Amino acid sequence: MATAAALALALAGCAAPVAIVEPAAGSATNDPVTVYRVHFSANYRGGFRARLDGEDITAAFSPPPAPDGTSLARQGAFPAGSGVFERSGAPFWSHELFVAGDCRWYCAEKSTVADFTPPNLRFSRNDLRVRQGTTTTLRIEVERTPSRPLTIEIATGESGAGYAALVFIDGEPAGRSIAVTIPAGETGADFSLTAGRRLGRFIVTASAPGCQSDSIYGFITP
C-alpha cells in the first residue's frame, strides 16, 4: 500500500503544471471559440503565463491560477488577417494558444500549446462594384455548419475621408450596423446593400465573438 501511495505521489509530481482544456489542440470548430479554459495540476507552483499568437493574455484569465484549479479567459472577435493562414494546408485562419507554469516538484514539461481554427467568416464576393442607387444581395458564410444560430455583426465604413454615407445595409441609415444570423445547420445568410449617390470606395466588415472576422472593399460606380 505504501509503495502504491508513493508511486501515485511520484506520478503527481511528474505531471505537467498546466493543461489546455479548451480549445482542443488541432481542432477546427463548428461553433465560435469564445473561451480559453486552462487546468492547473497539483504540481502547479506559480508563474502562469499565456500567449495568443505571441501576444501576452495572462491577465485575461480568472480566477487566479491555483493547484487543482481552472481559469478562464474570454475571446471576442478575431480581427481579420490575424493568426496564421493555411497552417494545415487548408485556406483558413488559425491561432495558437500557449500556456506555461512552474512546477512544485520535478516535471518534464512546463508548457503546452493548442493550435485551433475557429469559424472563419467569409463574404461570398472578393470584390464588390455597385452602381449608384442600386441594391445588391451579399452573403456571409462559414465553412462548417454551426450547431446553434450564429449571429454576425455586419458594418460598413469609408476607406477615405468624406465617404461616410456611401452605402446602406438592409435599408438601415448609413453607418448603422446590422445583425445577420446564420441558422444552425446552415452555412450562410443573405443581406442587402444599397449604394448611395456619391461615388467612391467603401468597406464592409463581418465579425462575431469567437470567429475570424472578414472584410471586403467595394466601389460605387456611375
VOPAGU-2260 file (C-alpha; in pm, 1 decimal, decimal comma):
REM VOPAGU-2260
SITE   aa  ch    i         X         Y         Z
SITE  MET   A    0       0,0       0,0       0,0
SITE  ALA   A    1     282,2     235,5      89,6
SITE  THR   A    2     450,1     158,3    -240,8
SITE  ALA   A    3     131,4     238,4    -435,8
SITE  ALA   A    4      88,6     567,4    -249,7
SITE  ALA   A    5     448,1     658,9    -315,4
SITE  LEU   A    6     403,7     578,9    -685,8
SITE  ALA   A    7      90,3     792,8    -705,3
SITE  LEU   A    8     272,3    1080,7    -539,8
SITE  ALA   A    9     563,0    1040,8    -778,1
SITE  LEU   A   10     332,8    1044,4   -1079,5
SITE  ALA   A   11     155,7    1353,6    -949,9
SITE  GLY   A   12     491,2    1517,6    -905,8
SITE  CYS   A   13     579,3    1446,0   -1268,7
SITE  ALA   A   14     252,3    1588,0   -1401,5
SITE  ALA   A   15     266,5    1896,9   -1620,3
SITE  PRO   A   16     163,3    2203,2   -1418,1
SITE  VAL   A   17     -83,8    2332,3   -1680,5
SITE  ALA   A   18    -313,8    2180,2   -1940,6
SITE  ILE   A   19    -537,0    2341,3   -2203,2
SITE  VAL   A   20    -890,5    2206,3   -2169,4
SITE  GLU   A   21   -1047,8    2434,5   -2433,7
SITE  PRO   A   22    -997,4    2463,1   -2723,6
SITE  ALA   A   23    -879,3    2116,1   -2818,1
SITE  ALA   A   24    -541,1    2107,3   -2988,6
SITE  GLY   A   25    -567,1    2072,4   -3365,7
SITE  SER   A   26    -939,1    2141,1   -3365,0
SITE  ALA   A   27   -1137,9    2308,1   -3642,0
SITE  THR   A   28   -1454,3    2412,8   -3464,1
SITE  ASN   A   29   -1808,1    2446,8   -3595,9
SITE  ASP   A   30   -1901,2    2690,2   -3320,4
SITE  PRO   A   31   -1724,6    3007,1   -3203,5
SITE  VAL   A   32   -1420,6    2979,5   -2975,8
SITE  THR   A   33   -1525,3    3221,4   -2703,1
SITE  VAL   A   34   -1349,6    3067,5   -2401,1
SITE  TYR   A   35    -998,8    2950,3   -2317,4
SITE  ARG   A   36   -1002,4    2704,3   -2027,4
SITE  VAL   A   37    -679,6    2604,1   -1851,1
SITE  HIS   A   38    -647,6    2345,7   -1572,3
SITE  PHE   A   39    -369,4    2356,0   -1313,1
SITE  SER   A   40    -245,2    2028,0   -1165,3
SITE  ALA   A   41    -143,4    1965,4    -804,2
SITE  ASN   A   42     211,6    2011,4    -932,2
SITE  TYR   A   43     149,8    2378,6   -1019,7
SITE  ARG   A   44     363,6    2621,2    -815,2
SITE  GLY   A   45     301,0    2955,8    -984,0
SITE  GLY   A   46     446,3    3158,4   -1268,3
SITE  PHE   A   47     149,0    3116,6   -1501,2
SITE  ARG   A   48     179,0    3284,6   -1840,5
SITE  ALA   A   49     -35,5    3267,3   -2151,5
SITE  ARG   A   50       4,9    3394,1   -2505,5
SITE  LEU   A   51    -231,1    3400,9   -2801,9
SITE  ASP   A   52     -46,5    3420,6   -3133,6
SITE  GLY   A   53     253,4    3552,4   -2942,3
SITE  GLU   A   54      60,1    3824,4   -2755,4
SITE  ASP   A   55      53,3    3811,0   -2374,9
SITE  ILE   A   56    -301,4    3741,6   -2246,4
SITE  THR   A   57    -208,4    3622,2   -1896,7
SITE  ALA   A   58    -406,0    3898,1   -1726,3
SITE  ALA   A   59    -725,9    3791,3   -1905,2
SITE  PHE   A   60    -753,5    3465,7   -1704,5
SITE  SER   A   61    -965,0    3437,8   -1391,1
SITE  PRO   A   62    -996,4    3324,7   -1120,4
SITE  PRO   A   63    -626,3    3340,6   -1026,3
SITE  PRO   A   64    -444,2    3014,1   -1101,2
SITE  ALA   A   65    -420,7    2763,8    -814,0
SITE  PRO   A   66    -324,1    2395,4    -779,3
SITE  ASP   A   67    -612,5    2168,2    -886,4
SITE  GLY   A   68    -796,5    2475,2   -1016,0
SITE  THR   A   69    -925,4    2602,6   -1350,8
SITE  SER   A   70    -903,5    2951,9   -1500,3
SITE  LEU   A   71   -1090,3    3100,7   -1796,3
SITE  ALA   A   72   -1030,9    3380,6   -2045,6
SITE  ARG   A   73   -1291,7    3520,1   -2285,5
SITE  GLN   A   74   -1233,1    3571,3   -2657,1
SITE  GLY   A   75   -1401,6    3836,6   -2868,0
SITE  ALA   A   76   -1391,9    3851,6   -3246,8
SITE  PHE   A   77   -1059,8    3756,8   -3405,4
SITE  PRO   A   78    -950,7    4053,6   -3622,7
SITE  ALA   A   79    -944,3    3997,6   -3997,9
SITE  GLY   A   80    -599,0    3885,4   -4104,4
SITE  SER   A   81    -487,2    3782,3   -3755,0
SITE  GLY   A   82    -332,9    3443,5   -3681,7
SITE  VAL   A   83    -174,5    3214,8   -3941,3
SITE  PHE   A   84    -324,6    3142,7   -4282,9
SITE  GLU   A   85    -313,5    2787,7   -4422,0
SITE  ARG   A   86    -129,4    2645,1   -4120,1
SITE  SER   A   87    -260,4    2296,3   -4201,8
SITE  GLY   A   88    -279,5    2348,2   -4577,8
SITE  ALA   A   89    -647,1    2446,5   -4572,3
SITE  PRO   A   90    -738,9    2805,8   -4676,9
SITE  PHE   A   91    -840,9    2921,7   -4329,5
SITE  TRP   A   92    -700,8    3136,0   -4048,3
SITE  SER   A   93    -588,2    2950,8   -3734,9
SITE  HIS   A   94    -448,3    3057,2   -3397,8
SITE  GLU   A   95    -209,7    2931,1   -3130,9
SITE  LEU   A   96    -268,1    2934,0   -2755,5
SITE  PHE   A   97      45,3    2885,5   -2542,5
SITE  VAL   A   98      36,1    2838,2   -2165,2
SITE  ALA   A   99     308,1    2758,3   -1913,1
SITE  GLY   A  100     366,6    2738,7   -1539,5
SITE  ASP   A  101     630,5    2642,4   -1286,7
SITE  CYS   A  102     639,0    2302,5   -1116,5
SITE  ARG   A  103     613,1    2235,7    -745,0
SITE  TRP   A  104     816,3    1918,6    -797,2
SITE  TYR   A  105    1004,2    1776,2   -1097,2
SITE  CYS   A  106     823,7    1779,6   -1431,0
SITE  ALA   A  107     942,6    1711,6   -1784,0
SITE  GLU   A  108     716,5    1971,3   -1948,8
SITE  LYS   A  109     624,7    2314,8   -1814,4
SITE  SER   A  110     425,1    2438,8   -2114,4
SITE  THR   A  111     172,4    2326,7   -2371,2
SITE  VAL   A  112      32,0    2461,9   -2698,6
SITE  ALA   A  113    -301,2    2426,9   -2877,3
SITE  ASP   A  114    -339,1    2521,6   -3242,9
SITE  PHE   A  115    -703,1    2570,8   -3339,2
SITE  THR   A  116    -917,1    2704,1   -3624,1
SITE  PRO   A  117   -1228,5    2899,5   -3524,3
SITE  PRO   A  118   -1517,2    2953,5   -3768,1
SITE  ASN   A  119   -1386,7    3176,0   -4047,9
SITE  LEU   A  120   -1642,7    3430,7   -4167,9
SITE  ARG   A  121   -1626,0    3490,5   -4542,2
SITE  PHE   A  122   -1816,5    3712,7   -4781,2
SITE  SER   A  123   -1948,5    3549,9   -5096,3
SITE  ARG   A  124   -1753,8    3800,7   -5308,8
SITE  ASN   A  125   -1394,9    3921,4   -5301,6
SITE  ASP   A  126   -1458,2    4240,6   -5496,4
SITE  LEU   A  127   -1774,5    4446,1   -5499,1
SITE  ARG   A  128   -1886,9    4706,0   -5753,3
SITE  VAL   A  129   -2231,5    4858,2   -5714,7
SITE  ARG   A  130   -2395,5    5118,3   -5937,1
SITE  GLN   A  131   -2527,8    5438,5   -5783,7
SITE  GLY   A  132   -2875,0    5396,7   -5635,2
SITE  THR   A  133   -2892,3    5020,5   -5690,6
SITE  THR   A  134   -2925,6    4733,2   -5444,3
SITE  THR   A  135   -2734,6    4406,1   -5444,4
SITE  THR   A  136   -2751,4    4094,2   -5228,5
SITE  LEU   A  137   -2447,3    3975,1   -5034,9
SITE  ARG   A  138   -2398,0    3655,1   -4839,9
SITE  ILE   A  139   -2189,5    3593,1   -4530,6
SITE  GLU   A  140   -2070,5    3233,3   -4496,4
SITE  VAL   A  141   -1882,7    2989,3   -4274,1
SITE  GLU   A  142   -1710,4    2672,3   -4389,3
SITE  ARG   A  143   -1871,6    2439,4   -4131,4
SITE  THR   A  144   -2232,6    2429,0   -4014,1
SITE  PRO   A  145   -2277,4    2571,6   -3661,9
SITE  SER   A  146   -2467,7    2362,9   -3408,4
SITE  ARG   A  147   -2656,3    2672,1   -3287,4
SITE  PRO   A  148   -2756,2    3000,9   -3454,2
SITE  LEU   A  149   -2456,4    3223,3   -3524,7
SITE  THR   A  150   -2523,7    3598,5   -3507,2
SITE  ILE   A  151   -2283,0    3820,2   -3700,1
SITE  GLU   A  152   -2243,5    4196,2   -3696,9
SITE  ILE   A  153   -2227,2    4347,5   -4045,8
SITE  ALA   A  154   -2094,1    4703,4   -4060,9
SITE  THR   A  155   -1990,0    4946,3   -4333,2
SITE  GLY   A  156   -1742,2    5227,9   -4337,9
SITE  GLU   A  157   -1545,3    5456,4   -4560,1
SITE  SER   A  158   -1188,3    5393,0   -4670,4
SITE  GLY   A  159   -1117,6    5760,2   -4732,4
SITE  ALA   A  160   -1220,0    6097,2   -4591,4
SITE  GLY   A  161   -1565,2    6218,9   -4694,0
SITE  TYR   A  162   -1714,6    5880,0   -4783,2
SITE  ALA   A  163   -1909,9    5801,6   -4466,0
SITE  ALA   A  164   -2255,2    5795,6   -4630,5
SITE  LEU   A  165   -2187,2    5572,0   -4927,5
SITE  VAL   A  166   -2388,0    5256,2   -4859,1
SITE  PHE   A  167   -2687,7    5129,8   -4662,5
SITE  ILE   A  168   -2730,3    4771,6   -4540,2
SITE  ASP   A  169   -3075,3    4614,8   -4515,1
SITE  GLY   A  170   -3227,1    4961,4   -4550,8
SITE  GLU   A  171   -3070,9    5097,4   -4231,6
SITE  PRO   A  172   -2929,1    5452,0   -4217,8
SITE  ALA   A  173   -2575,1    5492,6   -4348,1
SITE  GLY   A  174   -2314,8    5389,9   -4093,8
SITE  ARG   A  175   -2550,6    5173,8   -3886,2
SITE  SER   A  176   -2453,7    4808,6   -3844,0
SITE  ILE   A  177   -2697,5    4517,5   -3857,9
SITE  ALA   A  178   -2713,7    4167,8   -3710,2
SITE  VAL   A  179   -2733,5    3875,3   -3952,0
SITE  THR   A  180   -2795,0    3523,9   -3818,7
SITE  ILE   A  181   -2679,1    3202,3   -3981,2
SITE  PRO   A  182   -2925,7    2932,9   -3866,9
SITE  ALA   A  183   -2799,3    2616,3   -3701,3
SITE  GLY   A  184   -2712,2    2352,7   -3959,7
SITE  GLU   A  185   -2663,2    2605,5   -4241,5
SITE  THR   A  186   -2353,4    2779,4   -4373,5
SITE  GLY   A  187   -2469,7    3126,1   -4477,7
SITE  ALA   A  188   -2719,4    3411,5   -4461,4
SITE  ASP   A  189   -2806,9    3694,8   -4701,4
SITE  PHE   A  190   -2836,4    4069,8   -4655,6
SITE  SER   A  191   -2883,0    4363,2   -4892,3
SITE  LEU   A  192   -2653,1    4654,8   -4967,3
SITE  THR   A  193   -2774,0    4973,1   -5138,0
SITE  ALA   A  194   -2537,0    5222,0   -5296,6
SITE  GLY   A  195   -2588,4    5591,3   -5235,6
SITE  ARG   A  196   -2539,9    5866,1   -5494,8
SITE  ARG   A  197   -2181,8    5954,1   -5406,1
SITE  LEU   A  198   -1908,7    5774,1   -5599,6
SITE  GLY   A  199   -1620,7    5623,5   -5405,6
SITE  ARG   A  200   -1476,4    5332,6   -5214,7
SITE  PHE   A  201   -1619,9    5165,7   -4904,6
SITE  ILE   A  202   -1562,4    4865,4   -4681,3
SITE  VAL   A  203   -1799,4    4604,1   -4538,4
SITE  THR   A  204   -1694,3    4405,7   -4231,5
SITE  ALA   A  205   -1829,7    4092,9   -4062,0
SITE  SER   A  206   -1748,0    3997,7   -3703,6
SITE  ALA   A  207   -1873,6    3776,2   -3421,0
SITE  PRO   A  208   -1720,0    3676,0   -3086,3
SITE  GLY   A  209   -1501,8    3369,6   -3126,3
SITE  CYS   A  210   -1498,2    3386,8   -3508,0
SITE  GLN   A  211   -1241,1    3504,1   -3760,9
SITE  SER   A  212   -1359,0    3838,6   -3899,2
SITE  ASP   A  213   -1368,3    3923,2   -4268,0
SITE  SER   A  214   -1383,9    4241,3   -4474,7
SITE  ILE   A  215   -1446,0    4332,3   -4835,0
SITE  TYR   A  216   -1378,7    4654,4   -5023,2
SITE  GLY   A  217   -1627,5    4789,1   -5270,7
SITE  PHE   A  218   -1674,8    5070,4   -5517,0
SITE  ILE   A  219   -1980,2    5273,3   -5613,7
SITE  THR   A  220   -1973,5    5330,3   -5988,9
SITE  PRO   A  221   -2180,7    5552,3   -6222,6
